[in-house]
């Protein structure tokens, strides 16, 4: 099974205590309102962590990731999708990761970079809009068996307002 990425490699955070300023992880129920519920969970976590980036943008991206995992992926055990927020010490960039049980990501490059018809931006295109990096890789258990995938977005702490619009 091959891994696909859009212009950036998957960032592996190997020593969280040295590289992370903040980390939060929890599961979301893979149900109809997973996107809005994700936004409601991300905003207070990033506010409490005093992340200096655009919290609304991060909440929107996180909501898109969990919604896509519930709609197009497969929930993990217990009808759950796992969500992680990690803030890097060195750059204050935010990493958002979502795990689901589907081990592939069909049409990844196309979905990640193409706005919807009519010029309206939807789905993973928001990552590009917010100058983020999008990648994915298969997820393995401790024995090396493929159990799903992790979709990862790296959002910069700041960007030029003119460049974002």
DSSP file (Angstrom, degrees, kcal/mol; ACC not computed):
  #  RESIDUE AA STRUCTURE BP1 BP2  ACC     N-H-->O    O-->H-N    N-H-->O    O-->H-N    TCO  KAPPA ALPHA  PHI   PSI    X-CA   Y-CA   Z-CA
    1    1 A X              0   0    0      0, 0.0     2,-0.3     0, 0.0   137,-0.1   0.000 360.0 360.0 360.0 128.9    0.0    0.0    0.0
    2    2 A X        -     0   0    0    135,-0.0     2,-0.4     1,-0.0   135,-0.0  -0.633 360.0-130.6 -99.3 154.0    1.6    3.3   -1.0
    3    3 A X        -     0   0    0     -2,-0.3     2,-0.4   101,-0.1   134,-0.1  -0.784  20.1-160.7 -98.2 142.3    1.5    6.6    0.8
    4    4 A X        +     0   0    0     -2,-0.4   132,-0.7   132,-0.2     2,-0.3  -0.960  10.0 178.9-123.7 143.0    0.5    9.8   -1.0
    5    5 A X  E     -A  135   0A   0     -2,-0.4     2,-0.8   130,-0.2   130,-0.2  -0.975  29.7-124.7-139.4 155.5    1.2   13.3    0.0
    6    6 A X  E    S-A  134   0A   0    128,-1.2   128,-0.5    -2,-0.3     2,-0.5  -0.857  79.4 -51.3-103.2  99.0    0.6   16.8   -1.5
    7    7 A X  S    S+     0   0    0     -2,-0.8     2,-0.4   126,-0.1    -1,-0.1   0.208 123.8  69.5  62.2 -11.8    3.9   18.6   -1.8
    8    8 A X  S    S-     0   0    0    126,-0.5    -2,-0.3    -2,-0.5     2,-0.1  -0.994  78.2-121.8-136.3 143.4    4.9   18.0    1.8
    9    9 A X        -     0   0    0     -2,-0.4     2,-0.2     1,-0.1   126,-0.0  -0.405  41.9 -88.9 -78.3 157.1    6.0   14.9    3.7
   10   10 A X        -     0   0    0    126,-0.2     2,-0.7    -2,-0.1    -1,-0.1  -0.476  42.4-131.2 -64.4 129.8    4.2   13.6    6.7
   11   11 A X        -     0   0    0     -2,-0.2     2,-0.6    -3,-0.1    -1,-0.1  -0.781  18.1-157.8 -90.1 115.2    5.7   15.2    9.8
   12   12 A X        -     0   0    0     -2,-0.7     2,-0.9     1,-0.0    -2,-0.0  -0.833   4.1-154.4 -94.3 123.1    6.5   12.6   12.5
   13   13 A X        +     0   0    0     -2,-0.6     3,-0.3     1,-0.2    -2,-0.0  -0.856  21.7 171.1 -96.7 104.7    6.8   14.1   16.0
   14   14 A X        +     0   0    0     -2,-0.9     2,-0.5     1,-0.2    -1,-0.2   0.837  67.7  33.7 -90.2 -34.9    9.0   11.6   17.7
   15   15 A X    >>  -     0   0    0      1,-0.2     4,-2.0     2,-0.0     3,-1.4  -0.723  65.7-178.5-124.2  83.6    9.9   13.1   21.0
   16   16 A X  H 3> S+     0   0    0     -2,-0.5     4,-2.3    -3,-0.3    -1,-0.2   0.805  78.3  58.0 -54.2 -36.8    6.8   15.1   22.1
   17   17 A X  H 34 S+     0   0    0      1,-0.2    -1,-0.3     2,-0.2    -2,-0.0   0.816 114.5  37.7 -66.9 -28.5    8.3   16.4   25.3
   18   18 A X  H <4 S+     0   0    0     -3,-1.4    -2,-0.2     1,-0.1    -1,-0.2   0.814 126.8  32.7 -89.1 -33.4   11.1   18.1   23.5
   19   19 A X  H  < S+     0   0    0     -4,-2.0    70,-2.7    70,-0.1    71,-0.4   0.615 103.4  76.2-104.0 -14.6    9.3   19.3   20.4
   20   20 A X  E  <  -B   88   0A   0     -4,-2.3    68,-0.2    -5,-0.3     3,-0.1  -0.827  41.0-177.1-109.3 138.4    5.7   20.1   21.5
   21   21 A X  E    S+     0   0A   0     66,-3.6     2,-0.3    -2,-0.4    67,-0.2   0.690  83.6  10.0 -92.0 -25.7    4.5   23.1   23.5
   22   22 A X  E     +B   87   0A   0     65,-1.2    65,-2.6    -6,-0.1    -1,-0.4  -0.991  61.8 179.7-154.0 142.1    1.0   21.7   23.6
   23   23 A X  E     +B   86   0A   0     -2,-0.3     2,-0.4    63,-0.2    63,-0.2  -0.976   2.8 173.5-146.9 137.3   -0.8   18.4   22.8
   24   24 A X  E     +B   85   0A   0     61,-2.4    61,-3.0    -2,-0.3     2,-0.4  -0.994   5.7 178.8-140.2 138.3   -4.4   17.4   23.1
   25   25 A X  E     +B   84   0A   0     -2,-0.4     2,-0.3    59,-0.2    59,-0.2  -1.000  14.4 136.7-142.0 137.8   -5.9   14.1   21.9
   26   26 A X  E     -B   83   0A   0     57,-2.2    57,-3.0    -2,-0.4     2,-0.3  -0.956  43.3-100.7-164.1 174.4   -9.5   12.8   22.1
   27   27 A X  E     -B   82   0A   0     -2,-0.3     2,-0.4    55,-0.2    55,-0.2  -0.753  21.0-152.6-107.8 156.2  -12.1   11.0   20.0
   28   28 A X  E     -B   81   0A   0     53,-2.9    53,-2.5    -2,-0.3     2,-0.3  -0.970  26.9-112.0-123.6 140.4  -15.1   12.3   18.2
   29   29 A X  E     -B   80   0A   0     -2,-0.4     2,-2.0    51,-0.2    51,-0.2  -0.572  28.0-125.2 -72.0 131.5  -18.2   10.3   17.4
   30   30 A X        +     0   0    0     49,-2.8     2,-0.2    -2,-0.3    -1,-0.1  -0.544  65.9 125.3 -79.5  80.0  -18.5    9.6   13.7
   31   31 A X  S >  S-     0   0    0     -2,-2.0     3,-1.6     1,-0.0     4,-0.2  -0.695  77.6 -79.5-131.0-178.8  -22.0   11.1   13.4
   32   32 A X  T 3  S+     0   0    0      1,-0.3     3,-0.4    -2,-0.2    -2,-0.0   0.824 125.2  42.1 -55.5 -38.9  -23.9   13.7   11.4
   33   33 A X  T 3> S+     0   0    0      1,-0.2     4,-2.2     2,-0.1    -1,-0.3   0.004  74.0 119.0-102.8  29.0  -22.7   16.7   13.5
   34   34 A X  H <> S+     0   0    0     -3,-1.6     4,-2.3     2,-0.2    -1,-0.2   0.878  73.2  54.9 -63.0 -38.1  -19.0   15.7   13.9
   35   35 A X  H  > S+     0   0    0     -3,-0.4     4,-2.1    -4,-0.2    -1,-0.2   0.975 112.0  39.8 -61.6 -57.7  -17.8   18.8   12.0
   36   36 A X  H  > S+     0   0    0      1,-0.2     4,-2.1     2,-0.2    -1,-0.2   0.880 115.7  53.2 -60.1 -37.0  -19.5   21.4   14.2
   37   37 A X  H  X S+     0   0    0     -4,-2.2     4,-1.3     1,-0.2    -1,-0.2   0.883 107.0  52.5 -64.9 -36.7  -18.8   19.4   17.4
   38   38 A X  H  X S+     0   0    0     -4,-2.3     4,-2.6    -5,-0.2     3,-0.4   0.926 107.5  51.4 -63.5 -44.5  -15.1   19.3   16.4
   39   39 A X  H  X S+     0   0    0     -4,-2.1     4,-2.0     1,-0.2    -2,-0.2   0.916 108.7  51.7 -58.2 -42.9  -15.1   23.1   16.0
   40   40 A X  H  X S+     0   0    0     -4,-2.1     4,-0.6     1,-0.2    -1,-0.2   0.785 114.0  43.9 -65.7 -26.9  -16.6   23.4   19.5
   41   41 A X  H  X S+     0   0    0     -4,-1.3     4,-0.9    -3,-0.4    -2,-0.2   0.825 113.2  49.5 -86.2 -33.8  -13.9   21.2   21.0
   42   42 A X  H  X S+     0   0    0     -4,-2.6     4,-2.5     2,-0.2     5,-0.3   0.930 101.0  61.4 -73.4 -45.4  -10.9   22.7   19.2
   43   43 A X  H  X S+     0   0    0     -4,-2.0     4,-2.2     1,-0.2     5,-0.2   0.904 107.4  41.6 -52.6 -52.8  -11.6   26.4   19.9
   44   44 A X  H  X S+     0   0    0     -4,-0.6     4,-2.7     1,-0.2    -1,-0.2   0.852 113.3  54.9 -67.3 -30.7  -11.4   26.2   23.8
   45   45 A X  H  X S+     0   0    0     -4,-0.9     4,-1.8     2,-0.2    -1,-0.2   0.938 112.4  41.8 -65.4 -45.2   -8.4   23.9   23.6
   46   46 A X  H  <>S+     0   0    0     -4,-2.5     5,-2.4     2,-0.2     4,-0.4   0.849 114.6  51.8 -71.8 -32.8   -6.4   26.3   21.5
   47   47 A X  H ><5S+     0   0    0     -4,-2.2     3,-1.2    -5,-0.3    -2,-0.2   0.942 111.3  46.6 -65.8 -47.1   -7.5   29.3   23.5
   48   48 A X  H 3<5S+     0   0    0     -4,-2.7    -2,-0.2     1,-0.3    -1,-0.2   0.842 111.5  52.1 -63.1 -33.1   -6.5   27.6   26.8
   49   49 A X  T 3<5S-     0   0    0     -4,-1.8    -1,-0.3    -5,-0.2    -2,-0.2   0.555 109.0-129.1 -78.7  -7.1   -3.1   26.6   25.2
   50   50 A X  T < 5 -     0   0    0     -3,-1.2     2,-0.4    -4,-0.4    -3,-0.2   0.878  36.8-178.8  58.6  40.7   -2.7   30.3   24.1
   51   51 A X      < -     0   0    0     -5,-2.4    -1,-0.2     1,-0.1     4,-0.2  -0.584  19.7-151.9 -70.0 129.4   -1.9   29.3   20.6
   52   52 A X        +     0   0    0     -2,-0.4    -1,-0.1    -3,-0.1     3,-0.0   0.425  63.4  94.7 -87.8   1.5   -1.2   32.6   18.8
   53   53 A X  S    S-     0   0    0     39,-0.2     2,-1.1     1,-0.1   104,-0.1  -0.096  97.3 -66.1 -81.0-173.9   -2.4   31.4   15.4
   54   54 A X     >  -     0   0    0    102,-0.4     4,-2.2   103,-0.2     5,-0.2  -0.641  47.5-172.0 -78.8 100.2   -5.8   31.8   13.8
   55   55 A X  H  > S+     0   0    0     -2,-1.1     4,-2.6     1,-0.2     5,-0.2   0.859  83.1  54.2 -65.8 -37.0   -8.0   29.6   16.0
   56   56 A X  H  > S+     0   0    0      2,-0.2     4,-2.3     1,-0.2    -1,-0.2   0.911 109.5  48.2 -63.8 -40.7  -11.1   29.9   13.7
   57   57 A X  H  > S+     0   0    0      2,-0.2     4,-2.5     1,-0.2    -2,-0.2   0.925 112.5  48.6 -64.1 -43.9   -9.0   28.6   10.8
   58   58 A X  H  X S+     0   0    0     -4,-2.2     4,-2.7     1,-0.2    -2,-0.2   0.902 111.5  49.7 -62.9 -41.2   -7.7   25.7   12.9
   59   59 A X  H  X S+     0   0    0     -4,-2.6     4,-2.3     2,-0.2    -1,-0.2   0.897 111.1  49.6 -65.5 -40.0  -11.2   24.9   14.1
   60   60 A X  H  X S+     0   0    0     -4,-2.3     4,-2.3     2,-0.2    -2,-0.2   0.932 112.6  46.8 -63.7 -45.9  -12.5   24.9   10.5
   61   61 A X  H  X S+     0   0    0     -4,-2.5     4,-2.4     2,-0.2    -2,-0.2   0.930 112.4  49.7 -63.7 -45.4   -9.7   22.7    9.2
   62   62 A X  H  X S+     0   0    0     -4,-2.7     4,-2.4     1,-0.2     5,-0.2   0.901 110.6  50.8 -59.1 -41.1  -10.2   20.3   12.1
   63   63 A X  H  X S+     0   0    0     -4,-2.3     4,-2.5     1,-0.2    -1,-0.2   0.898 109.7  50.0 -63.4 -41.4  -13.9   20.1   11.4
   64   64 A X  H  X S+     0   0    0     -4,-2.3     4,-2.5     2,-0.2    -2,-0.2   0.905 110.9  50.1 -63.5 -40.8  -13.3   19.4    7.8
   65   65 A X  H  X S+     0   0    0     -4,-2.4     4,-2.2     2,-0.2    -2,-0.2   0.939 114.2  42.1 -65.3 -46.9  -10.8   16.6    8.6
   66   66 A X  H  X S+     0   0    0     -4,-2.4     4,-2.3     2,-0.2    -1,-0.2   0.901 114.6  51.4 -68.5 -38.6  -13.2   14.9   11.1
   67   67 A X  H  X S+     0   0    0     -4,-2.5     4,-2.4    -5,-0.2     5,-0.2   0.923 111.2  47.9 -62.5 -43.9  -16.2   15.3    8.8
   68   68 A X  H  X>S+     0   0    0     -4,-2.5     4,-3.2    -5,-0.2     5,-0.9   0.892 110.3  52.3 -63.5 -39.3  -14.3   13.8    5.9
   69   69 A X  H  X5S+     0   0    0     -4,-2.2     4,-0.8     3,-0.2    -1,-0.2   0.903 112.9  44.6 -63.6 -40.2  -13.2   10.9    8.1
   70   70 A X  H  <5S+     0   0    0     -4,-2.3    -2,-0.2    -5,-0.1    -1,-0.2   0.878 122.6  36.5 -71.2 -37.3  -16.8   10.2    9.1
   71   71 A X  H  <5S+     0   0    0     -4,-2.4    -2,-0.2    -5,-0.2    -3,-0.2   0.894 134.3  17.8 -82.7 -42.3  -18.2   10.6    5.6
   72   72 A X  H  <5S+     0   0    0     -4,-3.2    -3,-0.2    -5,-0.2    -2,-0.1   0.628 120.3  53.3-111.5 -18.2  -15.4    9.0    3.4
   73   73 A X  S  <<S-     0   0    0     -5,-0.9     2,-0.4    -4,-0.8    -4,-0.1  -0.043  88.0-100.3 -94.9-156.7  -13.3    7.0    5.8
   74   74 A X        -     0   0    0     28,-0.1    27,-3.7    -2,-0.1    28,-0.4  -1.000  34.0-115.3-129.9 132.4  -14.4    4.3    8.2
   75   75 A X        -     0   0    0     -2,-0.4     6,-0.2    25,-0.2     3,-0.1  -0.273  29.4-122.2 -62.0 152.2  -14.8    4.9   11.9
   76   76 A X  B >>  -C   80   0A   0      4,-3.5     4,-1.3    23,-0.2     3,-1.2  -0.218  59.8 -42.7 -79.8-179.7  -12.5    3.1   14.3
   77   77 A X  T 34 S+     0   0    0      1,-0.3     3,-0.2     2,-0.2    -1,-0.2  -0.142 133.2  24.0 -47.4 134.4  -13.8    0.9   17.1
   78   78 A X  T 34 S-     0   0    0      1,-0.2    -1,-0.3    -3,-0.1    -2,-0.1   0.667 129.1 -75.7  81.0  17.5  -16.8    2.3   18.8
   79   79 A X  T <4 S+     0   0    0     -3,-1.2   -49,-2.8     1,-0.2     2,-0.3   0.898  93.9 146.2  60.2  43.2  -17.8    4.5   15.8
   80   80 A X  E  <  -BC  29  76A   0     -4,-1.3    -4,-3.5    -3,-0.2     2,-0.4  -0.803  43.7-159.4-117.2 152.9  -15.0    6.9   16.7
   81   81 A X  E     -B   28   0A   0    -53,-2.5   -53,-2.9    -2,-0.3     2,-0.3  -0.998  26.2-132.2-123.3 130.0  -12.6    9.2   14.8
   82   82 A X  E     -BD  27  99A   0     17,-1.4    17,-2.0    -2,-0.4     2,-0.4  -0.667  20.6-166.7 -89.5 140.3   -9.4   10.2   16.7
   83   83 A X  E     -BD  26  98A   0    -57,-3.0   -57,-2.2    -2,-0.3     2,-0.4  -0.987   5.0-175.5-128.6 132.3   -8.3   13.8   16.7
   84   84 A X  E     -BD  25  97A   0     13,-2.6    13,-2.4    -2,-0.4     2,-0.4  -0.990   8.4-166.6-129.1 138.6   -5.0   15.3   17.9
   85   85 A X  E     +BD  24  96A   0    -61,-3.0   -61,-2.4    -2,-0.4     2,-0.4  -0.993  13.4 176.4-119.6 129.4   -3.8   18.8   18.2
   86   86 A X  E     -BD  23  95A   0      9,-2.4     9,-3.4    -2,-0.4     2,-0.5  -0.996  15.8-157.9-136.4 130.3   -0.1   19.5   18.6
   87   87 A X  E     -BD  22  94A   0    -65,-2.6   -66,-3.6    -2,-0.4   -65,-1.2  -0.936  21.4-131.6-109.5 122.5    1.7   22.8   18.8
   88   88 A X  E  >  -B   20   0A   0      5,-2.5     4,-2.0    -2,-0.5   -68,-0.3  -0.532   5.2-145.5 -76.2 132.9    5.4   22.8   17.9
   89   89 A X  T  4 S+     0   0    0    -70,-2.7    -1,-0.1    -2,-0.3   -69,-0.1   0.921  94.2  50.1 -60.5 -46.4    7.7   24.6   20.4
   90   90 A X  T  4 S+     0   0    0    -71,-0.4    -1,-0.2     1,-0.2   -70,-0.1   0.889 129.9  12.8 -66.3 -43.3   10.1   25.9   17.8
   91   91 A X  T  4 S-     0   0    0      2,-0.1    66,-0.3    66,-0.0    -1,-0.2   0.592  87.3-128.7-111.8 -14.6    7.7   27.5   15.3
   92   92 A X     <  +     0   0    0     -4,-2.0   -39,-0.2     1,-0.2    -3,-0.1   0.618  57.7 150.5  65.6  15.5    4.4   27.6   17.2
   93   93 A X        -     0   0    0     -5,-0.1    -5,-2.5    63,-0.1     2,-0.4  -0.428  43.0-127.4 -70.2 153.8    2.9   25.9   14.1
   94   94 A X  E     -DE  87 155A   0     61,-2.6    61,-3.4    -7,-0.2     2,-0.5  -0.877  14.9-158.4-107.7 135.8   -0.1   23.7   14.8
   95   95 A X  E     -DE  86 154A   0     -9,-3.4    -9,-2.4    -2,-0.4     2,-0.5  -0.966   6.9-168.9-112.3 126.6   -0.4   20.1   13.6
   96   96 A X  E     -DE  85 153A   0     57,-3.0    57,-2.7    -2,-0.5     2,-0.4  -0.969   8.4-176.4-114.5 126.3   -3.9   18.6   13.4
   97   97 A X  E     -DE  84 152A   0    -13,-2.4   -13,-2.6    -2,-0.5     2,-0.4  -0.969   9.1-171.9-126.6 142.1   -4.2   14.9   12.9
   98   98 A X  E     -DE  83 151A   0     53,-2.2    53,-2.8    -2,-0.4     2,-0.4  -0.999   8.3-157.6-132.0 131.3   -7.3   12.7   12.4
   99   99 A X  E     +DE  82 150A   0    -17,-2.0   -17,-1.4    -2,-0.4     2,-0.3  -0.886  16.9 165.1-109.1 138.2   -7.2    8.9   12.3
  100  100 A X  E     - E   0 149A   0     49,-2.0    49,-2.4    -2,-0.4   -25,-0.2  -0.908  44.6-110.0-140.9 173.5   -9.8    6.6   10.7
  101  101 A X  S    S+     0   0    0    -27,-3.7     2,-0.6    -2,-0.3   -26,-0.1   0.438  84.4 100.1 -88.7  -0.6  -10.0    2.9    9.8
  102  102 A X        -     0   0    0    -28,-0.4    -2,-0.2     1,-0.1    45,-0.1  -0.780  59.6-157.2 -87.4 120.0   -9.8    3.3    6.0
  103  103 A X        +     0   0    0     -2,-0.6     2,-0.3    45,-0.1    -1,-0.1   0.425  67.6  55.8 -81.9   3.0   -6.2    2.6    5.0
  104  104 A X        -     0   0    0     45,-0.1     2,-0.2    34,-0.0    45,-0.1  -0.832  61.9-149.4-129.2 169.8   -6.3    4.4    1.6
  105  105 A X    >   -     0   0    0     -2,-0.3     3,-1.2    31,-0.1   -32,-0.1  -0.698  23.2-151.1-139.5  81.8   -7.1    8.0    0.4
  106  106 A X  T 3  S+     0   0    0      1,-0.2     5,-0.1    -2,-0.2    -2,-0.0  -0.237  77.5   1.7 -58.5 140.1   -8.6    7.8   -3.1
  107  107 A X  T 3> S+     0   0    0      3,-0.1     4,-2.8     1,-0.1     5,-0.3   0.790  81.2 159.2  56.4  33.4   -7.9   10.8   -5.3
  108  108 A X  H <>  +     0   0    0     -3,-1.2     4,-2.6     1,-0.2     5,-0.2   0.920  68.6  47.4 -53.3 -52.8   -6.0   12.6   -2.6
  109  109 A X  H  > S+     0   0    0      1,-0.2     4,-0.9     2,-0.2    -1,-0.2   0.889 115.5  45.8 -60.7 -40.2   -4.1   15.0   -4.8
  110  110 A X  H >> S+     0   0    0      1,-0.2     4,-1.3     2,-0.2     3,-0.5   0.937 115.6  44.9 -67.0 -48.1   -7.2   16.0   -6.6
  111  111 A X  H 3< S+     0   0    0     -4,-2.8    -2,-0.2     1,-0.2    -1,-0.2   0.858 111.5  54.0 -65.5 -36.3   -9.3   16.4   -3.5
  112  112 A X  H 3< S+     0   0    0     -4,-2.6    16,-0.3    -5,-0.3    -1,-0.2   0.716 119.4  28.9 -73.9 -21.3   -6.6   18.3   -1.6
  113  113 A X  H << S+     0   0    0     -4,-0.9     2,-0.6    -3,-0.5    -1,-0.2   0.492  97.2  88.3-121.9  -2.8   -6.1   21.0   -4.2
  114  114 A X     <  -     0   0    0     -4,-1.3    11,-0.2    -3,-0.1     8,-0.2  -0.870  62.1-142.2-107.8 121.5   -9.3   21.6   -6.2
  115  115 A X        -     0   0    0     -2,-0.6     6,-0.2     1,-0.1     4,-0.1  -0.394  37.5 -92.9 -69.6 157.5  -11.9   24.1   -5.1
  116  116 A X    >   -     0   0    0      4,-1.2     3,-1.1     1,-0.1     4,-0.1  -0.180  55.3 -76.1 -65.5 163.3  -15.5   23.0   -5.7
  117  117 A X  G >  S+     0   0    0      1,-0.2     3,-0.7     2,-0.2    -1,-0.1  -0.251 117.8  35.3 -59.0 147.8  -17.4   24.0   -8.8
  118  118 A X  G 3  S-     0   0    0      1,-0.2    -1,-0.2    -3,-0.1     3,-0.1   0.547 126.2 -80.0  83.3   7.4  -18.5   27.6   -9.0
  119  119 A X  G <  S+     0   0    0     -3,-1.1     2,-0.4     1,-0.3    -1,-0.2   0.435  89.4 137.2  82.3  -2.2  -15.5   28.9   -7.1
  120  120 A X    <   -     0   0    0     -3,-0.7    -4,-1.2    -4,-0.1     2,-0.5  -0.663  50.8-133.1 -82.1 132.6  -16.7   28.0   -3.7
  121  121 A X        +     0   0    0     -2,-0.4     2,-0.3    -6,-0.2    -6,-0.1  -0.728  36.6 160.4 -89.2 125.6  -14.1   26.5   -1.5
  122  122 A X    >   -     0   0    0     -2,-0.5     3,-1.5    -8,-0.2     4,-0.1  -0.896  40.3  -1.7-136.5 167.2  -15.0   23.4    0.4
  123  123 A X  T >  S-     0   0    0     -2,-0.3     3,-1.7     1,-0.3     4,-0.2  -0.139 122.7  -5.9  58.4-139.7  -13.5   20.4    2.1
  124  124 A X  T >> S+     0   0    0      1,-0.3     3,-1.3     2,-0.2     4,-0.7   0.571 113.8  84.8 -71.2  -8.6   -9.7   20.0    2.2
  125  125 A X  H <> S+     0   0    0     -3,-1.5     4,-2.0     1,-0.3     3,-0.4   0.803  77.1  71.8 -61.1 -26.3   -9.2   22.9   -0.1
  126  126 A X  H <> S+     0   0    0     -3,-1.7     4,-2.1     1,-0.2    -1,-0.3   0.814  87.7  62.6 -59.5 -30.3   -9.4   25.1    3.1
  127  127 A X  H <4>S+     0   0    0     -3,-1.3     5,-3.1     1,-0.2    -1,-0.2   0.945 106.0  44.0 -59.6 -47.8   -5.9   23.7    4.0
  128  128 A X  H ><5S+     0   0    0     -4,-0.7     3,-1.8    -3,-0.4    -2,-0.2   0.904 110.1  56.5 -63.0 -41.9   -4.4   25.3    1.0
  129  129 A X  H 3<5S+     0   0    0     -4,-2.0    -1,-0.2     1,-0.3    -2,-0.2   0.866 108.8  46.4 -58.2 -38.4   -6.4   28.5    1.6
  130  130 A X  T 3<5S-     0   0    0     -4,-2.1    26,-0.4    -5,-0.2    -1,-0.3   0.187 119.1-110.6 -91.7  16.6   -4.8   28.8    5.1
  131  131 A X  T < 5 +     0   0    0     -3,-1.8    25,-0.3     1,-0.2    -3,-0.2   0.817  68.2 151.5  60.6  34.1   -1.3   28.0    3.7
  132  132 A X      < -     0   0    0     -5,-3.1     2,-0.4    -6,-0.2    23,-0.2  -0.394  46.7-121.0 -90.3 169.9   -1.3   24.7    5.4
  133  133 A X  E     - F   0 154A   0     21,-2.2    21,-2.4    -2,-0.1     2,-0.4  -0.940  25.3-160.4-110.7 133.3    0.5   21.5    4.6
  134  134 A X  E     +AF   6 153A   0   -128,-0.5  -128,-1.2    -2,-0.4  -126,-0.5  -0.951  21.7 148.0-120.1 134.0   -1.6   18.4    4.0
  135  135 A X  E     -AF   5 152A   0     17,-2.4    17,-3.1    -2,-0.4     2,-0.3  -0.956  20.6-162.2-151.9 167.7   -0.3   14.8    4.1
  136  136 A X  E     + F   0 151A   0   -132,-0.7     2,-0.3    -2,-0.3    15,-0.2  -0.987   6.1 179.8-150.7 158.0   -1.5   11.3    5.0
  137  137 A X  E     - F   0 150A   0     13,-2.0    13,-2.8    -2,-0.3  -134,-0.1  -0.985  38.3 -90.6-152.9 158.1    0.0    8.0    5.8
  138  138 A X  E     - F   0 149A   0     -2,-0.3     2,-0.4    11,-0.2    11,-0.3  -0.395  39.9-131.9 -67.0 149.4   -1.2    4.5    6.7
  139  139 A X  E     - F   0 148A   0      9,-2.8     8,-3.2   -39,-0.2     9,-1.1  -0.889  23.8-167.1-105.9 133.6   -1.7    3.9   10.4
  140  140 A X  E     - F   0 146A   0     -2,-0.4     6,-0.2     6,-0.3     2,-0.1  -0.883  15.5-128.2-121.2 151.0   -0.2    0.7   11.9
  141  141 A X    >   -     0   0    0      4,-2.4     3,-1.9    -2,-0.3    -1,-0.0  -0.218  47.6 -83.3 -83.4-175.9   -0.7   -1.1   15.2
  142  142 A X  T 3  S+     0   0    0      1,-0.3    -1,-0.1     2,-0.1    -2,-0.0   0.728 131.0  53.2 -65.5 -21.3    2.2   -2.1   17.4
  143  143 A X  T 3  S-     0   0    0      2,-0.1    -1,-0.3     0, 0.0    -3,-0.0   0.439 121.1-106.5 -90.5  -0.2    2.7   -5.4   15.4
  144  144 A X  S <  S+     0   0    0     -3,-1.9     2,-0.2     1,-0.3    -2,-0.1   0.486  70.5 145.4  90.7   3.1    2.9   -3.4   12.1
  145  145 A X        -     0   0    0      1,-0.1    -4,-2.4     2,-0.0     2,-0.4  -0.556  56.4-112.7 -75.7 136.9   -0.5   -4.4   10.8
  146  146 A X  E     + F   0 140A   0     -2,-0.2    -6,-0.3    -6,-0.2   -43,-0.1  -0.559  42.6 166.3 -70.2 125.4   -2.3   -1.7    8.8
  147  147 A X  E     -     0   0A   0     -8,-3.2     2,-0.3    -2,-0.4    -7,-0.2   0.344  59.0 -60.8-122.4   2.5   -5.3   -0.5   10.8
  148  148 A X  E     - F   0 139A   0     -9,-1.1    -9,-2.8   -45,-0.1     2,-0.3  -0.992  63.0 -71.7 155.4-146.6   -6.3    2.7    8.9
  149  149 A X  E     -EF 100 138A   0    -49,-2.4   -49,-2.0   -11,-0.3     2,-0.4  -0.965  20.0-138.3-145.2 161.1   -4.8    6.0    8.1
  150  150 A X  E     -EF  99 137A   0    -13,-2.8   -13,-2.0    -2,-0.3     2,-0.5  -0.995  14.1-158.1-120.1 126.9   -3.8    9.3    9.6
  151  151 A X  E     -EF  98 136A   0    -53,-2.8   -53,-2.2    -2,-0.4     2,-0.4  -0.908  17.2-165.1-102.6 132.5   -4.5   12.6    7.8
  152  152 A X  E     -EF  97 135A   0    -17,-3.1   -17,-2.4    -2,-0.5     2,-0.4  -0.951  14.9-172.5-127.0 137.4   -2.3   15.4    8.9
  153  153 A X  E     -EF  96 134A   0    -57,-2.7   -57,-3.0    -2,-0.4     2,-0.6  -0.997   8.8-158.9-125.6 130.7   -2.4   19.2    8.5
  154  154 A X  E     -EF  95 133A   0    -21,-2.4   -21,-2.2    -2,-0.4     2,-0.5  -0.950  13.2-166.7-106.2 117.4    0.3   21.6    9.5
  155  155 A X  E     -E   94   0A   0    -61,-3.4   -61,-2.6    -2,-0.6   -23,-0.1  -0.893  19.6-123.6-106.1 130.7   -1.0   25.1    9.9
  156  156 A X        -     0   0    0     -2,-0.5  -102,-0.4   -26,-0.4   -63,-0.1  -0.378  17.3-124.7 -69.0 150.3    1.4   28.0   10.2
  157  157 A X  S    S+     0   0    0    -66,-0.3     2,-0.3     1,-0.2  -103,-0.2   0.844  90.5   0.9 -63.1 -34.3    1.2   30.2   13.3
  158  158 A X        +     0   0    0   -105,-0.1     2,-0.3  -104,-0.0    -1,-0.2  -0.986  61.4 178.1-150.6 160.7    0.8   33.2   11.1
  159  159 A X        -     0   0    0     -2,-0.3     2,-0.2    -3,-0.1     5,-0.0  -0.965  45.5 -77.5-154.3 163.0    0.6   34.3    7.4
  160  160 A X     >  -     0   0    0     -2,-0.3     4,-1.5     1,-0.1    -2,-0.0  -0.434  31.7-140.8 -65.4 133.0    0.1   37.5    5.5
  161  161 A X  H  > S+     0   0    0      1,-0.2     4,-1.1     2,-0.2    -1,-0.1   0.892 104.0  52.4 -62.3 -39.6   -3.5   38.6    5.4
  162  162 A X  H  4 S+     0   0    0      1,-0.2     3,-0.3     2,-0.2    -1,-0.2   0.885 108.7  50.0 -63.7 -38.7   -3.1   39.6    1.8
  163  163 A X  H  4 S+     0   0    0      1,-0.2    -1,-0.2     2,-0.2    -2,-0.2   0.795 107.8  54.3 -71.7 -27.2   -1.7   36.2    0.8
  164  164 A X  H  <        0   0    0     -4,-1.5    -1,-0.2     1,-0.2    -2,-0.2   0.757 360.0 360.0 -80.1 -24.0   -4.6   34.3    2.5
  165  165 A X     <        0   0    0     -4,-1.1    -1,-0.2    -3,-0.3    -2,-0.2   0.447 360.0 360.0-102.7 360.0   -7.4   36.1    0.6
